[in-house]
Amino acid sequence: MNKRKYNTDPEMLLQQGKAIMSSSDESRYHFRVFAVNMVLSGCSASQIGAMAGVSKVAVTGWVKIADEQGFEALRPKGHKGRAA
């Protein structure tokens, strides 16, 4: 485990990081690409999902999409349906 002495609570930093990763369509896209690259480099989908607050199924789905359709297919789609 990391032995660094943090000035800020690590859990708070983790929550802030997760919020940033999901704050915009562009950041979500970049995170999905990063997650796929981590799996391709040998990290497990469950570890990546646990660290980022997403499911293992989501991560493995992104890998499948990137493999079958390319990375551009990982971009979030526009919202469908009636505006709120």
Sine and cosine of phi, psi and omega as CSV:
sin_phi,cos_phi,sin_psi,cos_psi,sin_omega,cos_omega
0.00,0.00,0.40,-0.91,0.00,-1.00
-0.91,0.41,0.78,-0.62,-0.03,-1.00
-0.98,-0.18,0.17,0.98,-0.01,-1.00
-0.89,0.45,0.63,-0.77,0.11,-0.99
-1.00,-0.05,0.92,-0.40,-0.07,-1.00
-1.00,0.06,0.60,-0.80,0.14,-0.99
-0.99,0.17,-0.52,0.85,0.01,-1.00
-0.93,-0.36,0.55,-0.84,0.02,-1.00
-0.84,0.54,0.85,-0.52,-0.02,-1.00
-0.84,0.55,-0.58,0.81,0.01,-1.00
-0.91,0.42,-0.62,0.79,0.03,-1.00
-0.92,0.40,-0.67,0.74,0.04,-1.00
-0.88,0.48,-0.67,0.74,0.01,-1.00
-0.88,0.47,-0.70,0.71,0.01,-1.00
-0.89,0.45,-0.64,0.77,0.04,-1.00
-0.90,0.44,-0.66,0.75,0.03,-1.00
-0.89,0.46,-0.67,0.74,0.04,-1.00
-0.89,0.46,-0.64,0.77,0.01,-1.00
-0.90,0.44,-0.65,0.76,0.02,-1.00
-0.90,0.44,-0.66,0.75,-0.03,-1.00
-0.89,0.46,-0.39,0.92,-0.03,-1.00
-0.91,-0.40,0.26,0.96,-0.12,-0.99
-0.98,0.19,-0.40,0.92,0.00,-1.00
-0.52,-0.85,0.30,-0.96,0.04,-1.00
-0.85,0.52,-0.64,0.77,-0.03,-1.00
-0.92,0.39,-0.66,0.75,0.02,-1.00
-0.93,0.37,-0.59,0.81,0.07,-1.00
-0.89,0.45,-0.67,0.75,0.02,-1.00
-0.88,0.47,-0.75,0.67,-0.02,-1.00
-0.88,0.47,-0.62,0.78,0.03,-1.00
-0.91,0.43,-0.68,0.73,0.01,-1.00
-0.88,0.48,-0.68,0.73,0.05,-1.00
-0.88,0.47,-0.70,0.71,0.02,-1.00
-0.87,0.49,-0.70,0.72,-0.01,-1.00
-0.88,0.47,-0.68,0.74,0.04,-1.00
-0.89,0.46,-0.70,0.72,0.01,-1.00
-0.88,0.47,-0.60,0.80,0.03,-1.00
-0.91,0.41,-0.66,0.75,0.05,-1.00
-0.89,0.45,-0.69,0.72,0.00,-1.00
-0.90,0.43,-0.40,0.92,0.02,-1.00
-1.00,0.04,-0.06,1.00,0.09,-1.00
0.91,-0.40,-0.06,1.00,0.05,-1.00
-0.97,0.23,0.46,-0.89,-0.01,-1.00
-1.00,0.10,0.55,-0.83,0.03,-1.00
-0.88,0.47,-0.57,0.82,0.01,-1.00
-0.93,0.38,-0.61,0.79,0.04,-1.00
-0.90,0.43,-0.72,0.69,-0.02,-1.00
-0.89,0.46,-0.71,0.70,0.02,-1.00
-0.88,0.48,-0.69,0.72,-0.01,-1.00
-0.89,0.45,-0.66,0.75,-0.01,-1.00
-0.92,0.38,-0.56,0.83,-0.11,-0.99
-0.99,-0.15,-0.12,0.99,0.00,-1.00
0.98,0.19,0.47,0.88,0.09,-1.00
-0.83,-0.56,0.24,-0.97,-0.05,-1.00
-0.99,0.16,0.38,-0.93,0.11,-0.99
-0.87,0.49,-0.60,0.80,0.00,-1.00
-0.88,0.47,-0.64,0.76,0.03,-1.00
-0.88,0.47,-0.72,0.69,-0.03,-1.00
-0.90,0.45,-0.72,0.69,0.00,-1.00
-0.91,0.41,-0.53,0.85,0.08,-1.00
-0.90,0.44,-0.65,0.76,0.03,-1.00
-0.90,0.43,-0.62,0.78,0.04,-1.00
-0.89,0.46,-0.70,0.71,0.00,-1.00
-0.89,0.47,-0.71,0.71,0.00,-1.00
-0.88,0.47,-0.73,0.69,-0.01,-1.00
-0.88,0.47,-0.64,0.77,-0.01,-1.00
-0.92,0.39,-0.68,0.73,-0.11,-0.99
-1.00,0.03,-0.49,0.87,-0.12,-0.99
-0.82,-0.57,-0.15,0.99,-0.04,-1.00
1.00,-0.07,0.27,-0.96,-0.07,-1.00
-0.90,0.44,-0.53,0.85,-0.02,-1.00
-0.86,0.51,-0.48,0.88,0.00,-1.00
-0.93,0.36,-0.19,0.98,0.03,-1.00
-0.99,0.13,-0.14,0.99,0.02,-1.00
-0.91,0.42,0.70,-0.71,0.05,-1.00
-0.86,0.51,0.65,-0.76,0.02,-1.00
-0.99,0.10,0.41,-0.91,0.08,-1.00
-0.89,0.46,0.43,-0.90,0.00,-1.00
-0.96,0.27,0.68,-0.73,0.02,-1.00
-0.98,-0.20,0.36,-0.93,0.07,-1.00
0.99,-0.14,-0.11,-0.99,-0.08,-1.00
-0.96,0.29,0.65,-0.76,0.04,-1.00
-0.93,0.36,0.55,-0.84,-0.02,-1.00
-0.98,0.18,0.00,0.00,0.00,0.00
